[in-house]
Amino acid sequence: MATKHSRAAARLMISPAVLLLLGWMIVPLAMTLYFSFQRYNLLMPGMEEFTGFTNYRFFLTDPAFFAALLHTLQLVLGVLVITIVGGVLLALLLDQPFWGQGIVRILVIAPFFVMPTVSALVWKNMFLNPVNGLFAHIAKFFGLQPYDFLAQAPLASIIGIVSWQWLPFATLILLTALQSLDQEQLEAAEMDGAGPMSRFTYIMLPHLARAITVVILIQTIFLLSVFAEILVTTNGGPGTASTNLTYLIYVQSLLQFDVGGGSAGGVVAIILANIVAIFLMRMIGKNLES
Amino acid sequence: MGRITLDKVRKAFGEVEVIPPLDLTIDDGEFVVFVGPSGCGKSTLLRLIAGLEDITSGQIRIDREDATDVPPAKRGLAMVFQSYALYPHMSVRKNIAFPLKMAGMDPTEIDKRVNEAASVLNLAQYLDRRPGQLSGGQRQRVAIGRAIVREPKAFLFDEPLSNLDAALRVNMRLEISELHQTLKTTMIYVTHDQVEAMTMADKIVVLHAGRIEQVGSPLELYRTPRNRFVAGFIGSPKMNFVEGAEAAKYDAHSIGIRPEHVDMSRESGVWQGRVGVSEHLGSDTFSHVHVDGIGTINVRTSGEVDVRHGDTVWLTPTAANIHRFDKEGLAIR
């Protein structure tokens, strides 16, 4: 992009893609905004009318909303903590030379390729089920009462399932970051008298800071909108014990046929996601600058 | 104190023996340079001394104590790496303070030592910068600073100047030599550059394929190389080697004569030849002279000499400075 001429040409050529992306985003957003100010229930077709902020008032005063908000945050934070701590440990382990390294690395990445509905069903029926599940069998083997995970601790179970899916992603990114660490730095630290723990805290962890930031940002985007795992396991229940914001909007618009209320919820979710994004960039964004 | 003794030290990676059993003594306060072509095992030898690699058999003693199984941090040696290996996320101050912090030293004492080292190395105004904001020479000095604050028994340098440009290299060479005069600590220095070896060393160890070819002071190696390898490696430009009939006149399989020990004349001499390429440096002139039946002889003449490509000249080697070698390449005395 050296000359004025080539800059103008670059803008011209990039503009169709930008316009397409812009339209792709603006049209649904505008429609959601429009619906959120309408009284629009699928059971009463042809009765649509402008209602002002009524939809928002109902959505924000719904006790399920605060529960859902809390569950969303718990889910995001829980999964982030588990995947990053677990990811760092796994990356440290996989960075060691051992026999069969290649196969083990592929196995570790495998969960990431299983689609969310499938992995949630596998967990629900083969692991967490209180009658046939693996954990129930193990409990019975030791003479214990099987624990009904999805009924007793629904949110924790979902956090576990989602963590299992995202752990490979975190491990992969952190492993590549760890492999890019200059070995001479570790040797220098060793000569300087740093033991394994000090080498980890003073050399490896600062080196991983950027990769950890990337993992947090990317995972947060996806974790705010976890849906399939909840739908196939608990249906948001018991009660609203495992309902997050995404699931609440689904309930509102597709189970209660209230498109207006659901749209209002969608707009609230967008605003909340942006607040989270601003906080994240404030807190850890500086790690991305070189 | 910093006396390091290697006793039958051997290193093998699997089946491949990179360092056959080797004995070496490095006296306290000595500046020892390991020199050799790349891949000769000089860096490996340094890492064995540092403890970053385990030795396969033999013994390393530091100040008469067996250090073979002592971890690197406990050996009391400090190392300066080729890539400097500075910690990029720490300021210069924290980099230099790191070994002291790891030793659990009192913060005020750390501060004092860091400031001392910084003033010795002219780093005082850079203490709060990150390594990424420094030039190559400054980074090099930070790496040296990190080594000297520990007050080690010996310094180990692993090709520390190879990432610097030519002018800076000459400067740093002087600074390291100066540092050695001030600290009087044992230094072991690895390089492939024989000029660095000649200018800095008290004692040079010439390595070739893991074996020690010769140990001695720079001038000893220059005057009396033990074999053809050392003769060819030490001295710049390289020694000329002549084999065959001409060598047989001197009762040798081959003879060697340094470019500075050949006289060139336009009238008379022992070998007649034709001048090829001449390199005019101002202070010296290096002429590559093609002599029939002998090959190309590089001749050094002081000052500016008017020789051109294709001129016919006569060469005379100084008899006293001819090195004679037998069939195995060993020097004949």
Interface residues (C-beta under 8 A of the other chain):
Chain A: D182 E184 Q185 E187 A188 A189 E190 M191 D192 G193 A194 G195 S198 Y202 I203 P206 H207 A209
Chain B: A50 L52 P71 P72 A73 L77 A78 M79 F81 Q82 S83 A85 L86 Y87 P88 H89 M90 F98 P99 M102 A103 R146 R150
